[in-house]
Amino acid sequence: MGVRGLQGFVGSTCPHICTVVNFKELAEHHRSKYPGCTPTIVVDAMCCLRYWYTPESWICGGQWREYFSALRDFVKTFTAVGIKLIFFFDGMVEQDKRDEWVKRRLKNNREISRIFHYIKSHKEQPGRNMFFIPSGLAVFTRFALKTLGQETLCSLQEADYEVASYGLQHKCLGILGEDTDYLIYDTCPYFSISELCLESLDTVMLCREKLCESLGLRVADLPLLACLLGNDIIPEGMFESFRYKCLSSYTSVKENFDKKGNIILAVSDHISKVLHLYQGERKLEELLPLGPNKALFYKGMASYLLPGQKSPWFFQKPKGVITLDKQVIFMSSDPESREEVPTCSDPESKQEVHMCSDPEPRQEVPMCTGPESRQEVPMCSDPEPRQEVPMCTGPESRQEVPMCTGPESRQEVPMCTDSEPRQEVPMCTGPQSGQEVLIRTDPESRQEILCTGHESKQELPICTDPISKQEDSMCTHTEINQKLPVATDFEFKLEALMCTNPEIKQEDPTNVGPEIKQQVTMVSDTEILKIARTHHVQAESYLVYNIMSSGEIECSNTLEDELDQALPSQAFIYRPIRQRVYSLLLEDCQDVASTCPAVKEWFVYPGNPLRHPDLVRPLQMTVPGGTPSLKILWLNQEPEMQVRRLDTLLACFNLSSSREELQAVESPFQALCCLLIYLFVQVDTLCLEDLHAFIAQALCLQGKSTSQLVNLQPDYINPRAVQLGSLLVRGLTTLVLVNSACGFPWKMSDFMPWNIFDGKLFHQKYLQSEKGYAVEVLLEQNRSRLTKFHNLKAVVCKACMKENRRITGRAHWGSHHAGRWGRQGSSYHRTGSGYSRSSQGQPWRDQGPGSRQYEHDQWRRY
């Protein structure tokens, strides 16, 4: 994460860049300098997760009570010294960084394979050097922090940009994280979470000014250095030969420095001694071997420019076709508009007190003209009017479709830019272009892809976002005005593509045209989109806005054993639920054939190379009384609407017939029973012993303190129990999605894992149940728990019997059942009539048009 090699360089070659500071002292200095202004630290939560997760056990599904306690201590420590914390989480993966995301997920798969190999060999948890964060940690951390009363925000792009923007605009004390990109951004001071001592509040401040002094650069040169070294947008190999040429001509090679350290010094030397000489006289592409990567390079450079900032390296008159996706290059032509940033020698020396006079200083910045905003932003004053060449692209698409403008007709013509078609969802044509975005099947990959050719037969509906028609920079929705993080209207990262139409004059990619194309969203209802966006930004929902805006979601790695053929991946088990949620959220995107566009799923599971997303079609569901609209579910506050919301939630799980039994279950076990019923109907290889373990651990957890859970030690680690623990936690994240989509019929606290699940406790109950221990032993001889246990078990078993699923003990399974432990044979999960009592089920091997067509052998985990 961040700039390649820079972290090691700072630690080994330039340690003087790192200065030990104390947050308590910094806060006191801040208060004395700016009376009435609360010192604020912006926290990049995604960088901090592995440092916050301090419980010793991580393999069993998560020690959630311990983790919640650790978060509470973290917050209390800063609150005690008067420091306010603002937490930012990644809300989506930007397409510029999708390849890097995939690369990391595949690397994680290899690490998970090693973890399971170790467990099978040693029957114990690996050491911390193989640590892997529990599934769902990022999702549930948001809700944990909100429960603790903290301001928690979810980004509309990669969080690091919004974190840096917020820190700059709000004159914050600093940024707490672990990402060298914060050394590149020209923003407030950057503090390391890995060096933080919570007891003393000492940590290390990494100073970008001292870094520049060591490298002979200016702060404005750091984005150029970052792109030449490689980052999450620019592949490391793109300028590899250039870096070695710099190294070969570098005359001050330090023998005691490592190779990467000398490369950074050599590239910096080239920038300061060669490129600076021609700055303002020659184009960067004349000085650097950009070749066909010119557009990507400028995009990488622009990604570091915060609102109001300019780059001295962007000076040429326009010579290339560019449009904006998420950020602009020249945000302002007013030299006074640029925010002053505190230097490292005095973190607050340049802060302006007027920013602190208002406890909610949101008015200083445009708040929420994010992905839906289509304001025209004049980027470069050019007295000579030039023909506008718009480019149309989906916000999450992996390939871009430039629209060339003919010199006479100005008709938009789609261009093909990728010889290898990629799987896509409907995108970017809009109602004015007249082009139809169609699906065809790639004969090699057996996957459906989008194309604009006439040979395809199936039309997909396109929804343009009506929010784009707003002219003002401030949102009209009151809640969004108050809550949206700063700089969301600068989510336009530079998209650059050269148009090959010979009639169009070539222009330089450093210029940005004044037109911002409309973003294409899956849902066209302005009011509903605003509500979804508000919940997303305020970290109150999960994946709902992603589905409705871009139609693209992702799920990272889960602790799943690729060699275990008995349990299917959580990505497949919970897919029918997601499909019904898609149907609910995308109701207004249906065409005359009543078909919704597919949603792109980047879900990690064994055997998935992640070359393309899975195109997953919505699945119609049956809700008693008819499926209510989102406006009814989200806006109607009548008391009886809560019943409709619950009916819709149960329909997403296909459990409408079990509503009466589930309503009789007390909180917080209602949601758990719903999830267990779904799991046991879906997966035939779950047995009675598994059910006993799940219920027993939930009941026993209610009476245990955090210290008791800390001291709990399972006899050994079982790989199947590891996978079952992660499977249940992924089910809880699915519950968060469904509950959000249905208007919150259940309290979120009912399925927060620290209330109903503990990894070590489940592991202990699983091992006892597997050995045939009596239920009384599982419940620790507690009679009151025994009654509740049998009631919960009866609810689950009765609901499963309605689906022709009889839960039996492993000892009762005959040879005819053994096939269900494998991927071949009858099935490893319920399909057809066994899956649904009303033909609403979706057989796994027949997902219908728009999703991958898996053959029998393709279901195996390779």
Secondary structure, DSSP 8 states (H G I E B T S, - for coil): --STTHHHHHHHT-GGGEEEEEHHHHHHHHHHHSTT---EEEEEHHHHHHHH---S--TTS--HHHHHHHHHHHHHHHHHTT-EEEEEE-----GGGHHHHHHHHHHHHHHHHHHHHHHHHHSS---GGG----TTHHHHHHHHHHHTT-EEEE-SS-HHHHHHHHHHHTT-SEEEE--THHHHSSSS-EEESTT-BTTTTEEEEE-HHHHHHHHT--GGGHHHHHHHH--SSS-GGGGHHHHHHHHHH-S---TTS-HHHHHHHHHHHHIIIIIHHHTTTS-HHHHS--GGGHHHHHHHHHTT--TT---TT--S---S-EEEEE--S---S-GGGS-----SSSTTTT--GGGGSSSSGGGGS-----TT-------S--SS------EE--TT-SS-EEEEE-TTT--EEE----SS-----S-S-HHHH----EEEEETTTTEEEEE--TT--EE----B-GGGG--SSS-SSHHHHHHS-TTGGG-EEEEE-----TTS----TT---S-----B-S---HHHHHHHHHHHHTT-SSSHHHHHHTSEEEE------TT--SS--HHHHTHHHHHHHHHHHTGGG--TT-----EEEEE--TT---SS-EEE-------TT----HHHHHH---TTHHHHHHHHHHHHTT-GGGHHHHHTS-TTHHHHHHHHHHHHHH-TT--HHHHHHHHHHHHHHTT--HHHHHH---SS--HHHHHHHHHHHHHHHHHHHHHHHTT-SS-GGGG-HHHH--HHHHHHHHHHHHTT--HHHHTTT-HHHHHHHHHHHHHHHHHHHHTT-----GGG--GGGGGGGSSSSS-SS--GGGT-SSS----TT---TTS----TGGGS--
